[in-house]
């Protein structure tokens, strides 16, 4: 025969656990509506002093542009002209075969090269304040625009002197 009083603490614990579980379930159902907008666009933390990026996607796009531009400058220094395709840049500096692929996450790279100059663009899948379009030429300036495809007249966000 069991004593009812000896089971009381176990029963109370089970009731408290059930209540906590129910409260957590209700809170989790409400959480997406309360925090949904904050979770979709967390604040960007700059990666270095003067970082012009507004999001991790922009940071990656700008890093890719710097890599291509640096490889072009080194290629020009070695051969006396710019590469006319991204494939020609493979093994120049840290430019790899994988970097020839124009699909760069939230961005698509565009490249037009001549032996005397080049144009590099990064076009976001969705253009907005955290996914601006970027444009660069052989002058070392990276331009950005959040309302249209960037071009030579867009705001300069970074300048490199190789």
C-alpha positions as CSV (number, residue, x, y, z in Angstrom):
1,X,0.0,0.0,0.0
2,X,1.4,3.4,-1.0
3,X,1.3,6.5,1.2
4,X,-0.4,9.5,-0.6
5,X,1.7,12.0,1.3
6,X,5.0,10.5,0.1
7,X,3.9,10.9,-3.6
8,X,2.8,14.5,-3.1
9,X,6.2,16.2,-3.8
10,X,6.6,14.1,-7.0
11,X,3.1,15.0,-8.1
12,X,3.7,18.7,-7.4
13,X,6.9,18.6,-9.4
14,X,5.1,17.0,-12.4
15,X,2.4,19.7,-12.3
16,X,5.0,22.5,-12.2
17,X,6.9,20.9,-15.1
18,X,3.8,20.6,-17.1
19,X,2.9,24.3,-16.4
20,X,6.4,25.4,-17.4
21,X,6.2,23.4,-20.6
22,X,2.9,24.9,-21.5
23,X,4.2,28.4,-20.8
24,X,7.3,27.8,-22.9
25,X,5.1,26.5,-25.8
26,X,2.9,29.6,-25.7
27,X,5.9,31.9,-25.6
28,X,7.5,30.1,-28.5
29,X,4.3,30.5,-30.6
30,X,4.3,34.2,-29.9
31,X,8.0,34.8,-30.4
32,X,8.1,34.8,-34.3
33,X,5.6,37.7,-34.5
34,X,7.3,39.7,-31.7
35,X,10.9,39.2,-32.8
36,X,10.4,38.3,-36.4
37,X,11.5,41.6,-37.8
38,X,14.6,41.8,-35.5
39,X,15.6,38.3,-36.4
40,X,15.4,38.9,-40.1
41,X,17.8,41.9,-40.1
42,X,20.3,41.7,-37.2
43,X,22.5,44.7,-36.8
44,X,25.8,44.4,-38.8
45,X,29.0,44.5,-36.8
46,X,31.8,46.1,-38.9
47,X,34.8,43.7,-39.4
48,X,37.5,46.4,-39.3
49,X,37.8,50.2,-38.8
50,X,36.3,51.9,-41.9
51,X,34.4,48.8,-43.1
52,X,31.9,50.1,-45.7
53,X,29.7,47.0,-45.7
54,X,26.2,47.1,-44.2
55,X,25.8,43.4,-43.9
56,X,27.7,40.1,-44.0
57,X,26.6,39.6,-47.6
58,X,28.0,43.0,-48.6
59,X,31.2,42.2,-46.7
60,X,31.7,39.0,-48.7
61,X,30.9,40.8,-52.0
62,X,33.4,43.6,-51.2
63,X,36.1,41.0,-50.2
64,X,35.6,39.2,-53.5
65,X,35.9,42.5,-55.4
66,X,39.2,43.3,-53.5
67,X,40.5,39.8,-54.4
68,X,39.7,40.2,-58.1
69,X,41.1,43.8,-58.2
70,X,44.3,42.7,-56.4
71,X,44.8,39.8,-58.8
72,X,44.3,42.1,-61.8
73,X,46.9,44.5,-60.5
74,X,49.4,41.7,-60.0
75,X,48.5,40.1,-63.4
76,X,49.1,43.5,-65.1
77,X,52.4,44.0,-63.3
78,X,53.6,40.6,-64.4
79,X,52.3,40.5,-68.0
80,X,52.0,44.2,-68.9
81,X,48.2,44.0,-69.5
82,X,45.0,43.1,-67.6
83,X,43.4,39.7,-67.8
84,X,40.5,39.5,-70.2
85,X,38.7,36.8,-68.3
86,X,38.5,35.6,-64.7
87,X,39.9,32.3,-65.7
88,X,43.2,34.0,-66.7
89,X,43.5,35.2,-63.0
90,X,43.6,31.7,-61.6
91,X,46.8,31.2,-59.6
92,X,47.4,35.0,-59.5
93,X,47.8,35.9,-55.8
94,X,45.1,34.0,-54.0
95,X,42.7,33.8,-56.9
96,X,41.4,30.2,-57.2
97,X,39.5,28.3,-59.8
98,X,36.5,28.3,-57.5
99,X,36.4,32.2,-57.6
100,X,35.7,32.1,-61.4
101,X,32.1,31.1,-60.6
102,X,30.0,34.3,-60.8
103,X,27.5,33.0,-58.2
104,X,28.8,34.6,-54.9
105,X,26.0,33.8,-52.4
106,X,23.6,36.7,-52.3
107,X,25.4,38.3,-55.3
108,X,26.3,37.7,-58.9
109,X,29.7,38.9,-60.2
110,X,30.0,40.5,-63.6
111,X,33.4,40.9,-65.3
112,X,34.4,42.6,-68.5
113,X,38.1,42.7,-69.3
114,X,40.2,44.2,-71.9
115,X,44.0,44.2,-72.0
116,X,43.9,48.0,-71.1
117,X,41.1,48.0,-68.5
118,X,38.4,46.0,-66.7
119,X,35.0,46.4,-65.1
120,X,33.8,44.4,-62.2
121,X,30.3,44.4,-60.8
122,X,28.5,42.7,-57.9
123,X,24.7,42.6,-58.3
124,X,22.6,41.4,-55.4
125,X,19.8,39.0,-55.8
126,X,17.6,41.5,-54.0
127,X,18.6,45.2,-54.0
128,X,18.0,46.9,-50.7
129,X,19.9,49.0,-48.1
130,X,21.8,45.9,-46.8
131,X,22.4,44.5,-50.3
132,X,23.8,47.4,-52.5
133,X,25.1,46.9,-55.9
134,X,28.9,47.5,-56.5
135,X,31.0,48.6,-59.4
136,X,34.8,48.9,-59.8
137,X,37.2,49.6,-62.6
138,X,41.0,49.5,-62.9
139,X,41.2,52.8,-61.0
140,X,40.9,51.0,-57.6
141,X,37.6,52.7,-56.6
142,X,34.6,50.7,-55.5
143,X,31.3,52.4,-56.1
144,X,28.0,51.4,-54.4
145,X,24.3,52.1,-55.0
146,X,21.3,50.8,-53.1
147,X,18.6,51.9,-55.6
148,X,20.0,50.8,-59.0
149,X,23.0,48.9,-60.5
150,X,26.1,50.8,-59.5
151,X,28.2,52.5,-62.1
152,X,31.2,55.0,-62.3
153,X,28.9,57.8,-61.1
154,X,27.7,56.0,-58.0
155,X,29.1,56.9,-54.5
156,X,32.7,55.7,-53.9
157,X,32.8,53.6,-50.8
158,X,36.4,52.4,-51.0
159,X,39.6,53.3,-52.8
160,X,42.7,51.1,-53.3
161,X,46.1,52.1,-54.4
162,X,47.9,48.9,-55.2
